[in-house]
Amino acid sequence: MDFDFSPEEQKFAEEVEAWLVENHDPEVMDHHRENFTQLADTPKRRAFMKKLAAKKWLGMSWPKEYGGQEIEGVYEFILNEALSRHAAPQIGKGVGIIGKTLIRHGNEKLKKEFLPKILNAEIEFAVGYSEPQAGSDAANMQLKAEKVEGGWLLNGQKMWTTSAHFADWYWVGARTDPDKPKHDGLSLFLIPMAHPGLEIQSLPTIGKDTTNQVFFKDVFVPDDYLVGERGKGFQMISEALDLERFTMFTLSPIANRSEALVEWVKKARRDGKPLKDDPNVRRTIAHIVTDTAVAKGLSTRFVCAARSGGKPPTIESSQYKLFTTTLSQRVCKDALDIQGHEGTIMEGQDEAPIRGRFEGAYRATMNETVGGGSSEIQKNIIARRHLGLPKNF
Ligand SMILES: Cc1cc2nc3c(=O)[nH]c(=O)nc-3n(C[C@H](O)[C@H](O)[C@H](O)COP(=O)(O)OP(=O)(O)OC[C@H]3O[C@@H](n4cnc5c(N)ncnc54)[C@H](O)[C@@H]3O)c2cc1C
């Protein structure tokens, strides 16, 4: 198995790197926003995504008949890592989750309406799976979708919908068949975010970003906006989550932070002595750099899957998500420990080491081990599907 990039892939990586340097804009590329918060949520960031679209870098792996180039997913991996290395918004929900699911399962009307807009970066989505009683147990969604003349009437509540406050469309799971077993009674819908029956309430998080709760009151959705087959929502969501675990949690921000910490340690002094001479500090950063290399190794499994055209494998996605998000947190925590009392000065202050990069990042990484499926859930997946251990719930 060849883990290195081919000459063509390497050439593309260099082209992307040069383009990002040339198009550097501090309002778009912000190293104080961590992985999870790299969203196209401002006019400048949306304009940046349009530039990526003009380069034909969105949907590269999609079939040609839907405007893609049918090239291997490894090119999307290279692009996303480069974007996150430069702290720019990443190609995410539209191309990866919604676009790919519509191509596989959507009706012709939805494909015609949404796929060109996704490729042209004209549309942003929010994803609504979680509810007050459905997080880890996503199949327990209770948002009610009742069949009425010409469509569906949705009533209930969603929780933790990131992007709802600026997105154009809502990708929503709802219970269409309450009498069926819970995994078989869910369906997916597309709803304009500006629908008058939706009420969005902001939930600012510890991690500098805002998520939302969304209330549904008699939200009418026409039949055509049911995605795929009725009752197959949970299967479609599970497929998309494997992809999310690789694409939403890129490695580059961790590598950037490890490098920033090592550089800082090389120059910093405590009580008049160079920190780099402290054996504890040396051990800690050696451990971080080693684990960052291990994370890179895990991510190459995605490269291989993407190269073979296959879907990201479930167990490997869980192992990658568990390891990288835990590491991401540990890098920040260890950095704060090394920085001592100065590490507690808040982000943005001149007195803080590296202007508080690790204070801010530590808070942001708290969300990473929860969103996209918590660490405990990843461990359950590995225990059950990889090791064949019994189900614990
Ligand atoms: C910042 C942020 C953004 C998010 N964005 C979105 C979004 O855009 N769209 C969306 O749909 N959701 C989103 N989520 C929701 C996220 O997917 C859920 O929070 C997550 O799946 C956990 O669900 P929960 O919060 O209901 O916790 P629960 O499922 O209630 O879990 C509580 C605790 O119990 C543990 N636990 C639960 N079940 C088990 C088990 N069987 N075995 C062992 N431990 C268990 C969990 O690991 C956790 O520690 C977001 C969450 C956050 C924090």
Ligand as a Chemical Component Dictionary entry (heavy atoms), coordinates in Angstrom:
data_LIG
# 
_chem_comp.id                   LIG 
_chem_comp.type                 NON-POLYMER 
_chem_comp.pdbx_formal_charge   0 
_chem_comp.three_letter_code    LIG 
# 
loop_
_chem_comp_atom.comp_id 
_chem_comp_atom.atom_id 
_chem_comp_atom.alt_atom_id 
_chem_comp_atom.type_symbol 
_chem_comp_atom.charge 
_chem_comp_atom.model_Cartn_x 
_chem_comp_atom.model_Cartn_y 
_chem_comp_atom.model_Cartn_z 
_chem_comp_atom.pdbx_ordinal 
LIG C1  C1  C 0 -20.690 22.607 19.692 1  
LIG C2  C2  C 0 -21.626 21.548 19.235 2  
LIG C3  C3  C 0 -22.135 21.587 17.948 3  
LIG C4  C4  C 0 -23.034 20.620 17.519 4  
LIG N1  N1  N 0 -23.569 20.715 16.260 5  
LIG C5  C5  C 0 -24.542 19.865 15.878 6  
LIG C6  C6  C 0 -25.230 20.028 14.635 7  
LIG O1  O1  O 0 -24.937 20.933 13.843 8  
LIG N2  N2  N 0 -26.253 19.198 14.336 9  
LIG C7  C7  C 0 -26.643 18.176 15.175 10 
LIG O2  O2  O 0 -27.552 17.457 14.833 11 
LIG N3  N3  N 0 -25.995 17.989 16.368 12 
LIG C8  C8  C 0 -24.983 18.805 16.740 13 
LIG N4  N4  N 0 -24.344 18.641 17.959 14 
LIG C9  C9  C 0 -24.839 17.620 18.867 15 
LIG C10 C10 C 0 -23.902 16.479 19.123 16 
LIG O3  O3  O 0 -23.863 15.593 18.047 17 
LIG C11 C11 C 0 -24.403 15.806 20.418 18 
LIG O4  O4  O 0 -24.188 16.735 21.468 19 
LIG C12 C12 C 0 -23.710 14.522 20.703 20 
LIG O5  O5  O 0 -24.089 13.543 19.783 21 
LIG C13 C13 C 0 -23.997 14.040 22.143 22 
LIG O6  O6  O 0 -25.369 14.025 22.384 23 
LIG P1  P1  P 0 -26.008 14.711 23.683 24 
LIG O7  O7  O 0 -25.448 16.097 23.788 25 
LIG O8  O8  O 0 -27.477 14.565 23.614 26 
LIG O9  O9  O 0 -25.447 13.910 24.897 27 
LIG P2  P2  P 0 -25.963 12.507 25.423 28 
LIG O10 O10 O 0 -26.197 11.581 24.295 29 
LIG O11 O11 O 0 -27.087 12.730 26.375 30 
LIG O12 O12 O 0 -24.693 12.018 26.218 31 
LIG C14 C14 C 0 -24.317 12.547 27.501 32 
LIG C15 C15 C 0 -23.039 11.849 27.967 33 
LIG O13 O13 O 0 -23.284 10.442 28.096 34 
LIG C16 C16 C 0 -22.398 9.702  27.272 35 
LIG N5  N5  N 0 -23.106 8.570  26.678 36 
LIG C17 C17 C 0 -24.308 8.592  26.024 37 
LIG N6  N6  N 0 -24.656 7.369  25.605 38 
LIG C18 C18 C 0 -23.665 6.535  25.991 39 
LIG C19 C19 C 0 -23.428 5.140  25.857 40 
LIG N7  N7  N 0 -24.279 4.353  25.228 41 
LIG N8  N8  N 0 -22.292 4.616  26.370 42 
LIG C20 C20 C 0 -21.385 5.412  27.016 43 
LIG N9  N9  N 0 -21.551 6.749  27.187 44 
LIG C21 C21 C 0 -22.677 7.302  26.688 45 
LIG C22 C22 C 0 -21.944 10.659 26.185 46 
LIG O14 O14 O 0 -20.688 10.326 25.662 47 
LIG C23 C23 C 0 -21.897 11.982 26.949 48 
LIG O15 O15 O 0 -20.687 12.079 27.645 49 
LIG C24 C24 C 0 -23.408 19.571 18.401 50 
LIG C25 C25 C 0 -22.878 19.528 19.702 51 
LIG C26 C26 C 0 -21.993 20.487 20.116 52 
LIG C27 C27 C 0 -21.452 20.413 21.520 53 
# 
loop_
_chem_comp_bond.comp_id 
_chem_comp_bond.atom_id_1 
_chem_comp_bond.atom_id_2 
_chem_comp_bond.value_order 
_chem_comp_bond.pdbx_ordinal 
LIG C1  C2  SING 1  
LIG C2  C3  SING 2  
LIG C2  C26 DOUB 3  
LIG C3  C4  DOUB 4  
LIG C4  N1  SING 5  
LIG C4  C24 SING 6  
LIG N1  C5  DOUB 7  
LIG C5  C6  SING 8  
LIG C5  C8  SING 9  
LIG C6  O1  DOUB 10 
LIG C6  N2  SING 11 
LIG N2  C7  SING 12 
LIG C7  O2  DOUB 13 
LIG C7  N3  SING 14 
LIG N3  C8  DOUB 15 
LIG C8  N4  SING 16 
LIG N4  C9  SING 17 
LIG N4  C24 SING 18 
LIG C9  C10 SING 19 
LIG C10 O3  SING 20 
LIG C10 C11 SING 21 
LIG C11 O4  SING 22 
LIG C11 C12 SING 23 
LIG C12 O5  SING 24 
LIG C12 C13 SING 25 
LIG C13 O6  SING 26 
LIG O6  P1  SING 27 
LIG P1  O7  DOUB 28 
LIG P1  O8  SING 29 
LIG P1  O9  SING 30 
LIG O9  P2  SING 31 
LIG P2  O10 DOUB 32 
LIG P2  O11 SING 33 
LIG P2  O12 SING 34 
LIG O12 C14 SING 35 
LIG C14 C15 SING 36 
LIG C15 O13 SING 37 
LIG C15 C23 SING 38 
LIG O13 C16 SING 39 
LIG C16 N5  SING 40 
LIG C16 C22 SING 41 
LIG N5  C17 SING 42 
LIG N5  C21 SING 43 
LIG C17 N6  DOUB 44 
LIG N6  C18 SING 45 
LIG C18 C19 SING 46 
LIG C18 C21 DOUB 47 
LIG C19 N7  SING 48 
LIG C19 N8  DOUB 49 
LIG N8  C20 SING 50 
LIG C20 N9  DOUB 51 
LIG N9  C21 SING 52 
LIG C22 O14 SING 53 
LIG C22 C23 SING 54 
LIG C23 O15 SING 55 
LIG C24 C25 DOUB 56 
LIG C25 C26 SING 57 
LIG C26 C27 SING 58 
# 
